[in-house]
Amino acid sequence: MKEAYFQMDLFSQPSVLEPVFFLYAQQVDTYLSSGIKSAREIAIKLATALSEEGEQVEYFISGKPKLYVALCQYLEAGVHDGRFIYLGGDTADRHYLMNEDAT
């Protein structure tokens, strides 16, 4: 049973936090433009900013903010519409570039 948990597809799960990322899309885009490629690092920066604003942020046991899932959904949507480029990743993190940085 534990093995199946780690093989779960994060992108098949609905995210109640998804609308938050469209509100913070400009921040996410700014992080990518400044050279941050790691979705995990962006999620941690956003979680820190939300915490400083008094929002309660939940974390997985791994220490990854739960908003990471919605962030990756936003980034993947950007890959599909050409704004971002997916560089690769694994179960711990995913990496992206702004499309303009790839040229």
DSSP file (Angstrom, degrees, kcal/mol; ACC not computed):
  #  RESIDUE AA STRUCTURE BP1 BP2  ACC     N-H-->O    O-->H-N    N-H-->O    O-->H-N    TCO  KAPPA ALPHA  PHI   PSI    X-CA   Y-CA   Z-CA
    1    1 A M     >        0   0    0      0, 0.0     4,-1.3     0, 0.0     3,-0.2   0.000 360.0 360.0 360.0 -43.8    0.0    0.0    0.0
    2    2 A K  H  >  +     0   0    0      1,-0.2     4,-1.3     2,-0.2     3,-0.3   0.890 360.0  56.3 -60.7 -39.3    2.8    2.4    0.9
    3    3 A E  H  > S+     0   0    0      1,-0.2     4,-0.9     2,-0.2    -1,-0.2   0.887 103.3  54.1 -60.3 -40.6    4.4    1.8   -2.5
    4    4 A A  H  4 S+     0   0    0      1,-0.2     3,-0.4     2,-0.2     4,-0.4   0.848 101.8  59.7 -63.4 -34.1    1.3    2.8   -4.4
    5    5 A Y  H >< S+     0   0    0     -4,-1.3     3,-1.1    -3,-0.3    -1,-0.2   0.914 105.7  47.1 -60.2 -43.2    1.2    6.1   -2.5
    6    6 A F  H 3< S+     0   0    0     -4,-1.3    -1,-0.2     1,-0.2    -2,-0.2   0.674 110.2  53.0 -75.2 -16.2    4.6    7.1   -3.9
    7    7 A Q  T 3< S+     0   0    0     -4,-0.9    -1,-0.2    -3,-0.4    -2,-0.2   0.378  80.5 126.7 -96.8   3.5    3.6    6.1   -7.4
    8    8 A M    <   -     0   0    0     -3,-1.1     2,-0.8    -4,-0.4     3,-0.1  -0.351  66.3-120.5 -62.8 137.9    0.5    8.3   -7.3
    9    9 A D    >   -     0   0    0      1,-0.2     3,-1.5    -2,-0.0     4,-0.4  -0.732  19.2-159.6 -82.4 109.5    0.2   10.7  -10.2
   10   10 A L  G >  S+     0   0    0     -2,-0.8     3,-0.9     1,-0.3    -1,-0.2   0.801  87.9  58.6 -59.8 -29.7    0.0   14.2   -8.6
   11   11 A F  G 3  S+     0   0    0      1,-0.2    -1,-0.3    -3,-0.1     4,-0.1   0.573  96.4  60.7 -83.0  -7.6   -1.5   15.7  -11.7
   12   12 A S  G <  S+     0   0    0     -3,-1.5    -1,-0.2     2,-0.1    -2,-0.2   0.543  88.6  89.4 -90.4  -7.5   -4.5   13.4  -11.7
   13   13 A Q  S <  S-     0   0    0     -3,-0.9     2,-0.1    -4,-0.4    -5,-0.0  -0.736  83.3-119.1 -91.6 133.4   -5.6   14.7   -8.3
   14   14 A P        -     0   0    0      0, 0.0     2,-0.5     0, 0.0    -2,-0.1  -0.429  26.3-145.0 -67.0 146.4   -7.9   17.7   -8.1
   15   15 A S    >   -     0   0    0      1,-0.1     3,-0.8    -2,-0.1    52,-0.0  -0.958  17.3-165.7-119.2 122.3   -6.4   20.7   -6.3
   16   16 A V  T 3  S+     0   0    0     -2,-0.5     4,-0.1     1,-0.2    -1,-0.1   0.651  92.6  59.0 -75.3 -13.5   -8.5   23.0   -4.1
   17   17 A L  T >> S+     0   0    0      1,-0.2     3,-1.5    49,-0.1     4,-0.9   0.516  73.0 101.8 -90.9  -5.7   -5.5   25.4   -4.2
   18   18 A E  H X> S+     0   0    0     -3,-0.8     3,-1.0     1,-0.3     4,-0.9   0.853  75.8  55.9 -51.5 -44.6   -5.4   25.8   -8.0
   19   19 A P  H 3> S+     0   0    0      0, 0.0     4,-1.2     0, 0.0     3,-0.4   0.817  97.8  65.3 -59.7 -28.3   -7.2   29.2   -8.1
   20   20 A V  H <> S+     0   0    0     -3,-1.5     4,-1.6     1,-0.2     3,-0.3   0.880  97.2  55.5 -59.6 -37.9   -4.6   30.6   -5.7
   21   21 A F  H << S+     0   0    0     -3,-1.0    -1,-0.2    -4,-0.9     7,-0.2   0.793 101.0  55.1 -71.9 -27.1   -1.9   30.2   -8.4
   22   22 A F  H >< S+     0   0    0     -4,-0.9     3,-0.5    -3,-0.4    -1,-0.3   0.823 108.5  50.3 -72.7 -27.8   -3.8   32.2  -10.9
   23   23 A L  H 3< S+     0   0    0     -4,-1.2     3,-0.3    -3,-0.3    -2,-0.2   0.833 118.6  38.4 -71.1 -32.7   -3.8   35.0   -8.3
   24   24 A Y  T 3X S+     0   0    0     -4,-1.6     4,-2.3     1,-0.2     3,-0.2   0.154  81.6 113.2-103.0  17.0   -0.1   34.5   -7.8
   25   25 A A  H <> S+     0   0    0     -3,-0.5     4,-2.8     1,-0.2     5,-0.2   0.879  75.5  54.2 -57.7 -40.0    0.8   33.9  -11.5
   26   26 A Q  H  > S+     0   0    0     -3,-0.3     4,-2.1    -4,-0.2    -1,-0.2   0.900 108.7  48.7 -63.7 -39.9    2.7   37.1  -11.7
   27   27 A Q  H  > S+     0   0    0     -3,-0.2     4,-2.5     2,-0.2    -1,-0.2   0.925 112.0  48.9 -63.8 -44.2    4.9   36.1   -8.8
   28   28 A V  H  X S+     0   0    0     -4,-2.3     4,-2.3     1,-0.2    -2,-0.2   0.928 111.9  48.8 -60.8 -46.0    5.5   32.7  -10.3
   29   29 A D  H  X S+     0   0    0     -4,-2.8     4,-2.5     1,-0.2    -1,-0.2   0.869 110.0  52.4 -62.4 -37.4    6.4   34.3  -13.6
   30   30 A T  H  X S+     0   0    0     -4,-2.1     4,-1.8     2,-0.2    -1,-0.2   0.910 108.0  50.7 -65.2 -43.0    8.8   36.7  -11.8
   31   31 A Y  H  <>S+     0   0    0     -4,-2.5     5,-2.1     1,-0.2     4,-0.2   0.930 112.8  46.3 -60.2 -44.8   10.6   33.9  -10.0
   32   32 A L  H ><5S+     0   0    0     -4,-2.3     3,-1.5     1,-0.2    66,-0.3   0.913 111.1  51.9 -64.6 -41.9   11.0   32.0  -13.3
   33   33 A S  H 3<5S+     0   0    0     -4,-2.5    -1,-0.2     1,-0.3    -2,-0.2   0.807 104.2  58.1 -63.9 -29.3   12.2   35.2  -15.1
   34   34 A S  T 3<5S-     0   0    0     -4,-1.8    -1,-0.3    -5,-0.2    -2,-0.2   0.477 128.1 -95.7 -82.2  -0.6   14.8   35.8  -12.3
   35   35 A G  T < 5S+     0   0    0     -3,-1.5     2,-0.6     1,-0.3    -3,-0.2   0.423  77.9 139.3 106.2  -1.7   16.3   32.4  -13.0
   36   36 A I      < +     0   0    0     -5,-2.1    -1,-0.3    -6,-0.2    -2,-0.1  -0.682  17.8 169.5 -77.7 119.9   14.6   30.1  -10.5
   37   37 A K        +     0   0    0     -2,-0.6    59,-2.4    -3,-0.1     2,-0.4   0.649  43.2  98.0-103.2 -20.9   13.9   26.9  -12.4
   38   38 A S  B  >  -A   95   0A   0     57,-0.2     4,-2.2     1,-0.2    57,-0.2  -0.578  55.4-159.1 -80.3 121.2   12.8   24.6   -9.5
   39   39 A A  H  > S+     0   0    0     55,-3.0     4,-2.6    -2,-0.4     5,-0.2   0.876  96.7  54.7 -63.3 -36.4    9.1   24.3   -8.9
   40   40 A R  H  > S+     0   0    0     54,-0.4     4,-2.3     2,-0.2    -1,-0.2   0.926 107.7  48.1 -63.7 -44.3    9.9   23.2   -5.4
   41   41 A E  H  > S+     0   0    0      2,-0.2     4,-2.3     1,-0.2    -2,-0.2   0.905 112.3  49.2 -63.1 -41.6   11.9   26.3   -4.7
   42   42 A I  H  X S+     0   0    0     -4,-2.2     4,-2.6     2,-0.2    -2,-0.2   0.915 110.2  51.5 -62.8 -43.1    9.1   28.5   -6.1
   43   43 A A  H  X S+     0   0    0     -4,-2.6     4,-2.7     1,-0.2    -2,-0.2   0.897 110.2  49.0 -61.4 -40.7    6.5   26.6   -4.0
   44   44 A I  H  X S+     0   0    0     -4,-2.3     4,-2.4     2,-0.2    -1,-0.2   0.911 111.1  49.6 -66.3 -41.9    8.6   27.2   -0.9
   45   45 A K  H  X S+     0   0    0     -4,-2.3     4,-2.3     2,-0.2    -2,-0.2   0.915 113.7  46.0 -62.6 -42.7    9.0   31.0   -1.7
   46   46 A L  H  X S+     0   0    0     -4,-2.6     4,-2.8     2,-0.2    -2,-0.2   0.912 111.6  51.4 -66.0 -41.8    5.2   31.3   -2.3
   47   47 A A  H  X S+     0   0    0     -4,-2.7     4,-2.5     2,-0.2    -2,-0.2   0.903 110.5  49.4 -61.3 -41.1    4.5   29.4    0.9
   48   48 A T  H  X S+     0   0    0     -4,-2.4     4,-2.3     2,-0.2    -1,-0.2   0.928 111.5  48.5 -63.0 -45.4    6.8   31.7    2.9
   49   49 A A  H  X S+     0   0    0     -4,-2.3     4,-1.1     1,-0.2    -2,-0.2   0.913 112.5  48.1 -62.1 -43.0    5.1   34.8    1.4
   50   50 A L  H  <>S+     0   0    0     -4,-2.8     5,-2.6     1,-0.2     3,-0.4   0.906 110.8  51.3 -64.4 -41.1    1.6   33.4    2.2
   51   51 A S  H ><5S+     0   0    0     -4,-2.5     3,-1.7     1,-0.2    -2,-0.2   0.898 106.8  53.7 -61.6 -40.9    2.7   32.6    5.8
   52   52 A E  H 3<5S+     0   0    0     -4,-2.3    -1,-0.2     1,-0.3    -2,-0.2   0.766 105.5  54.7 -65.8 -24.2    4.1   36.1    6.2
   53   53 A E  T 3<5S-     0   0    0     -4,-1.1    -1,-0.3    -3,-0.4    -2,-0.2   0.395 127.2-101.6 -87.4   2.7    0.6   37.4    5.1
   54   54 A G  T < 5S+     0   0    0     -3,-1.7     2,-0.2     1,-0.3    -3,-0.2   0.503  75.9 140.5  92.9   5.0   -1.0   35.3    7.8
   55   55 A E      < -     0   0    0     -5,-2.6     2,-0.5    -6,-0.2    -1,-0.3  -0.564  54.4-121.5 -80.4 145.1   -2.2   32.5    5.6
   56   56 A Q        -     0   0    0     -2,-0.2     2,-0.5     2,-0.0    -1,-0.0  -0.774  29.2-164.0 -86.7 126.1   -2.0   28.9    7.0
   57   57 A V        -     0   0    0     -2,-0.5     2,-0.3   -10,-0.1   -10,-0.0  -0.938   5.7-147.1-114.4 130.7    0.2   26.8    4.6
   58   58 A E        -     0   0    0     -2,-0.5     8,-2.6     0, 0.0     9,-0.5  -0.692  12.1-157.4 -97.3 151.3    0.1   23.0    4.8
   59   59 A Y  B     -C   65   0B   0     -2,-0.3     2,-0.1     6,-0.3     5,-0.0  -0.927  15.6-122.2-127.3 149.5    3.1   20.8    4.1
   60   60 A F    >   -     0   0    0      4,-3.0     3,-2.0    -2,-0.3     6,-0.0  -0.391  42.1-100.4 -75.4 165.8    3.6   17.1    3.0
   61   61 A I  T 3  S+     0   0    0      1,-0.3    -1,-0.1     2,-0.1    -2,-0.0   0.820 123.6  64.6 -57.1 -31.2    5.8   14.9    5.3
   62   62 A S  T 3  S-     0   0    0      2,-0.1    -1,-0.3     1,-0.1    -3,-0.0   0.621 119.3-110.2 -68.1 -12.7    8.6   15.5    2.8
   63   63 A G  S <  S+     0   0    0     -3,-2.0    -2,-0.1     1,-0.4    -1,-0.1   0.357  76.8 134.0  95.4  -4.1    8.6   19.2    3.7
   64   64 A K        -     0   0    0      1,-0.1    -4,-3.0    -5,-0.0    -1,-0.4  -0.639  63.9-111.6 -79.3 131.9    7.2   20.2    0.3
   65   65 A P  B >   -C   59   0B   0      0, 0.0     3,-2.0     0, 0.0    -6,-0.3  -0.372  19.0-128.4 -61.6 141.0    4.3   22.7    0.5
   66   66 A K  T >  S+     0   0    0     -8,-2.6     3,-1.2     1,-0.3     4,-0.5   0.742 106.2  71.7 -63.8 -21.5    1.0   21.1   -0.5
   67   67 A L  T 3> S+     0   0    0     -9,-0.5     4,-2.3     1,-0.2    -1,-0.3   0.583  74.1  87.4 -70.5  -7.1    0.5   24.0   -2.9
   68   68 A Y  H <> S+     0   0    0     -3,-2.0     4,-2.6     1,-0.2    -1,-0.2   0.866  83.2  56.2 -56.2 -38.5    3.3   22.5   -5.0
   69   69 A V  H <> S+     0   0    0     -3,-1.2     4,-1.9    -4,-0.2    -1,-0.2   0.944 109.7  43.0 -62.7 -48.9    0.7   20.4   -6.8
   70   70 A A  H  > S+     0   0    0     -4,-0.5     4,-2.3     1,-0.2    -1,-0.2   0.874 112.3  55.1 -66.0 -36.8   -1.4   23.4   -7.9
   71   71 A L  H  X S+     0   0    0     -4,-2.3     4,-2.7     1,-0.2    -2,-0.2   0.937 108.4  47.6 -60.1 -46.8    1.8   25.2   -8.9
   72   72 A C  H  X S+     0   0    0     -4,-2.6     4,-2.8     1,-0.2    -1,-0.2   0.856 109.3  54.0 -65.6 -33.8    2.9   22.3  -11.1
   73   73 A Q  H  X S+     0   0    0     -4,-1.9     4,-2.0     2,-0.2    -1,-0.2   0.918 110.4  47.1 -63.9 -42.0   -0.6   22.3  -12.7
   74   74 A Y  H  X S+     0   0    0     -4,-2.3     4,-1.8     2,-0.2    -2,-0.2   0.927 113.5  47.8 -63.0 -45.7   -0.2   26.0  -13.4
   75   75 A L  H  X S+     0   0    0     -4,-2.7     4,-1.7     1,-0.2    -2,-0.2   0.901 110.7  51.0 -64.2 -41.1    3.3   25.5  -14.9
   76   76 A E  H  X S+     0   0    0     -4,-2.8     4,-2.2     2,-0.2    -1,-0.2   0.881 107.4  53.4 -64.5 -37.6    2.1   22.5  -17.0
   77   77 A A  H  X S+     0   0    0     -4,-2.0     4,-1.5     1,-0.2    -1,-0.2   0.892 108.5  51.3 -61.8 -38.0   -0.7   24.6  -18.4
   78   78 A G  H  <>S+     0   0    0     -4,-1.8     5,-1.8     2,-0.2     6,-1.5   0.819 106.3  53.7 -67.8 -31.8    1.9   27.2  -19.3
   79   79 A V  H ><5S+     0   0    0     -4,-1.7     3,-1.0     4,-0.2    -2,-0.2   0.924 108.3  50.4 -65.1 -43.7    4.0   24.5  -21.1
   80   80 A H  H 3<5S+     0   0    0     -4,-2.2    -2,-0.2     1,-0.2    -1,-0.2   0.820 113.9  43.6 -66.4 -31.0    0.9   23.6  -23.1
   81   81 A D  T 3<5S-     0   0    0     -4,-1.5    -1,-0.2    -5,-0.1    -2,-0.2   0.384 118.1-109.8 -97.6   6.4    0.2   27.2  -24.1
   82   82 A G  T < 5S+     0   0    0     -3,-1.0    -3,-0.2    -4,-0.4    -4,-0.1   0.460  88.7 110.6  89.6   1.5    3.9   27.9  -24.9
   83   83 A R  S   <S+     0   0    0     -5,-1.8    16,-3.2    -6,-0.2    17,-0.3   0.838  80.8  32.5 -76.8 -32.8    4.8   30.3  -22.0
   84   84 A F  E     -B   98   0A   0     -6,-1.5     2,-0.4    14,-0.3    14,-0.2  -0.828  68.1-141.0-123.8 160.1    7.0   27.8  -20.2
   85   85 A I  E     -B   97   0A   0     12,-2.6    12,-1.9    -2,-0.3     2,-0.6  -0.990  18.5-135.1-121.0 128.0    9.4   25.0  -21.1
   86   86 A Y  E     -B   96   0A   0     -2,-0.4    10,-0.2    10,-0.2     3,-0.1  -0.726  19.7-176.4 -82.4 122.1    9.6   21.8  -19.1
   87   87 A L  E     -     0   0A   0      8,-3.1     2,-0.2    -2,-0.6     9,-0.2   0.676  48.5 -92.9 -92.4 -21.0   13.2   20.9  -18.5
   88   88 A G  E     -B   95   0A   0      7,-1.0     7,-2.6     2,-0.0    -1,-0.4  -0.732  45.9-179.6 131.8 177.2   12.6   17.6  -16.6
   89   89 A G  E     -B   94   0A   0      5,-0.2     5,-0.2    -2,-0.2     2,-0.2  -0.986  16.0-132.2 172.7-175.5   12.2   16.4  -13.1
   90   90 A D        -     0   0    0      3,-2.8     3,-0.2    -2,-0.3    -2,-0.0  -0.688  55.3 -65.5-144.6-163.5   11.7   13.5  -10.8
   91   91 A T  S    S+     0   0    0     -2,-0.2     3,-0.1     1,-0.2     0, 0.0   0.719 130.0  49.6 -69.4 -18.9    9.5   12.7   -7.8
   92   92 A A  S    S-     0   0    0      1,-0.3     2,-0.3   -28,-0.0    -1,-0.2   0.793 123.0 -10.5 -89.3 -30.0   11.2   15.4   -5.7
   93   93 A D        -     0   0    0     -3,-0.2    -3,-2.8   -54,-0.1     2,-0.3  -0.988  50.3-142.5-163.9 162.8   11.1   18.3   -8.1
   94   94 A R  E     - B   0  89A   0     -2,-0.3   -55,-3.0    -5,-0.2   -54,-0.4  -0.959  19.2-144.0-132.5 150.9   10.3   19.6  -11.6
   95   95 A H  E     +AB  38  88A   0     -7,-2.6    -8,-3.1    -2,-0.3    -7,-1.0  -0.957  19.3 174.0-126.8 138.7   12.2   22.3  -13.5
   96   96 A Y  E     - B   0  86A   0    -59,-2.4     2,-0.3    -2,-0.4   -10,-0.2  -0.907  14.4-156.3-136.7 159.6   10.9   24.9  -15.9
   97   97 A L  E     - B   0  85A   0    -12,-1.9   -12,-2.6    -2,-0.3     2,-0.2  -0.949  33.4-104.4-129.3 153.8   12.1   28.0  -17.9
   98   98 A M  E >>  - B   0  84A   0    -66,-0.3     3,-1.2    -2,-0.3     4,-0.6  -0.588  38.6-119.7 -67.0 143.5   10.2   30.9  -19.3
   99   99 A N  G >4 S+     0   0    0    -16,-3.2     3,-1.2     1,-0.3     4,-0.4   0.862 112.6  57.8 -57.5 -37.9    9.9   30.3  -23.0
  100  100 A E  G >4 S+     0   0    0    -17,-0.3     3,-0.7     1,-0.3    -1,-0.3   0.755  99.1  60.2 -66.2 -23.9   11.8   33.5  -23.8
  101  101 A D  G <4 S+     0   0    0     -3,-1.2    -1,-0.3     1,-0.2    -2,-0.2   0.675  94.2  65.2 -75.6 -17.5   14.8   32.2  -21.8
  102  102 A A  G <<        0   0    0     -3,-1.2    -1,-0.2    -4,-0.6    -2,-0.2   0.648 360.0 360.0 -82.5 -14.5   15.2   29.2  -24.0
  103  103 A T    <         0   0    0     -3,-0.7    -1,-0.2    -4,-0.4    -2,-0.1   0.471 360.0 360.0 -88.5 360.0   16.1   31.1  -27.1
